[in-house]
Amino acid sequence: MSSDLKSMKCKACEGGVDPLSLDDAGVFLKQTPGWEIDREKMEIRRTFAFSNFYETMAFVNALAWVAHVEDHHPDFEVGYKTCDVRYSTHAIGGLSINDFICAAKLNALLGQ
């Protein structure tokens, strides 16, 4: 399961498959520095911090582009210098590889 997540493409998930186990999610988590698993909500999350509002909004626009291209959409909250991003695959009620692919792509936007 150790592929380069940022070079992968999300696959449509309409349900009917099991969410990742916590062990499998942990393997992908190691490839997405800065992200953490919320075991209660079965999602991954990360807060991105920026120097100013302009940088924050530039990131949000890039996040929107990634979501559009991958057709996998996060929940997020935007503040003046922060953006809290949460991924979960709602169709399966837990985590899928798509969540980690998008997390890796957001990290890559910032050179991480």
PyMOL commands that set and color helices and strands:
alter all, ss='L'
color gray80, all
select helices_A, chain A and resi 5-7+22-29+53-70+90-92+97-109
alter helices_A, ss='H'
color red, helices_A
select strands_A, chain A and resi 36-38+43-49+75-78+82-87
alter strands_A, ss='S'
color yellow, strands_A
deselect
rebuild
show_as cartoon
